[in-house]
């Protein structure tokens, strides 16, 4: 197949060569006033995926455990793309006596932990009903390089440093008014 050549208005030309693949292909050009971008410039946002949940998860474990529905899936358009992962979970820790309880969270790609954060600790005091807790909206982010064009799921997990005195970590302590959001941005490399 011969290349398609577009002559310039004063001189020169632009040439489109046929791709070296078998079978028919269709290329869709933008309409009037549109812009044809041939390559994604570095730093350009290629796609955005967001998921939000108000589902409560209560974790009473010293091992990382999935937070229910705190996950989102993206399919990168290029293996060289970066994925900016941002989590905005509503988190809390609770215990029923005067012990120190730490909560920790981590961001996981598929089954691989890619970032870990110590989050909150409770030190002193007990409420009138014997329990005390602290809840707040938090923000965590990580720039990942998954090196794939296959579908990738990112999720959040949590754990406590001790289960003594009923130590727990909560995602979404008071649904539906509290919620957690995950946003995935594919960034061209």
N, C-alpha and C positions, 0 to 999 in steps of 0.2 A: 504494500500500500504506500502510495506517495504521501509525503508530509503535506500538511496544510500550511500555506504561507500567506500571511496577511501583510500587504505592503503598507509602509508608513505613508503618512499624508504628504511628506516632503521628500524623504529618502529612507532607505533601509527597510527592513521587514521584521516581522515576528513569525517564528515557525513553530508549529506543533507537530512533533513526530509521533507516529503510531506507537503505542505501548507494545512491548515484546511479550505478549500473552496470547493464548489461543482463545477463540470464542468472541462473541459480540459484547461490546461495552457501550454504555450510555453515559455521557458527561452532561450534567445539567448546569447551565450558566445562569448567573443571576439576571433578573429582569432589568428593565430600564432604570438607570440610576444606581444599580447594584455595583458591588465591587467583587472582583474575582481575586481571592487570596490563594496563591500557589503553595505557600508554606506557612506554617504557624510560627510566628516570631517568638523568641524566647520570652517567657513571662506571661504570655497571653493565656487567659482562662479559656479552656476549650469546652468544659462542661461543668455543671454544678448538680449535685445530688444532695437532697436533704431528707431527713426522717425525724419525726417528733413522736414521743410517747409520754403518756401520763401513767403508764403501768407501774405499780409499785413493786420493787424487788427488795427483799430483806435477806441479807447475807450474814449468817452466823458461822463463819468458817475462817480459818487462818490460811486457807488455800484460795487462790483466785477463782472466782465463780462468775459466770456470765450474768450481766444485768439484763433482765427480760426486755426484749424489744428495743434495746439501746444499740442499734446496728443499722448500717446502710451499705448498699452494694453499688459499685461503679465498674464500668468496663472501659479501661483506658483506650484511647484511639491510637496511642503510640507507646512502644515499650520504653522509650526514653523520657516519657512524661513523668512529672512529679505529681504526687497527690497530697494536697494540703488537707489534713484531717483536723477538724475542730469539734470538740465536744463541749456542750454546755449542760451538764447534768445538775439536777437538784440533789444534793447529797446531805447525809446526816449520819452521825454515829450516836449510839445510845448504850447506857449500862445502868445497873440498878444499885451500885454501891460505889464507894470512894476508891476506885481503881483507875489507872491510866489506860485509856483505850485509844488506839490509833486506827484510823481508816486509811487505806491505800487503794489507788485505782491504777489500771493500766489500759492502754490502747492496744488492741490485738488486730493484726491483719491475718485473716483466715485462722490459723492456729498458732501464729507466731506473735509473741509479745514484742512490740516495737518501741514502747515508751511507758515508763512507770513513774508515778507521782505519789509521794506521801501527802496526805491531805489534811486531816484534822485530828486533834487529840482532846480528850476530856480528862481533866485532872481531879477537880475537887467538887464537893457538894452533891446532895441528892435531893430531888424534888419531893414534894409532899406525898406523892403516891409511890415513892421509892425508885422512880426512874428519872433520869435526866438525859436530854439529848440536845444536839445542836444541828441545825439545818440551814443550808444556804445554797444559792445558785453559784456554781463554780465554772471555770473556763480552763480547758486544756487544749493544746494544739501541737501538731507534729507534722513536719514535712517529710513525706515518705517517698521512696523510690522502688515501687513494686516490680519494675522491669518486666512487664507483661502486657498483653492486649486481651487477656482473659478476664472474666468477671472476678472481682475481688470484693470481699466483705470485710468491713471494719466494724469492730464492736468494742464495748467497754466492759471491763470486769472489775470486781471489787473484793476486798478482804479486810479482816480486822487482825490486829496483832495478837489478840487474846480473846477467847470466848468466856473468860472469867466474868462473873457478875452479869451474865447475859449480854456480853458485848456483841453488838451488831452494827453493820453499816447498811444504810437505807439509800436506795435510789428512788426519788420521788416520795418524799416523806408524807405528803398530804395530797394525794390525787383527788380531783382532777385539777386543782389550782396550782400544783407544782408539776413540772414536766422536765424532760431531758431532750435535747436536740443534738443531732450529729449532722455536720455538713462536710461534704467531700468536694474539693475543687481540683479538677485536672489542670495542671499548669504545664504549658509547653516548655521543653528544656532548650 
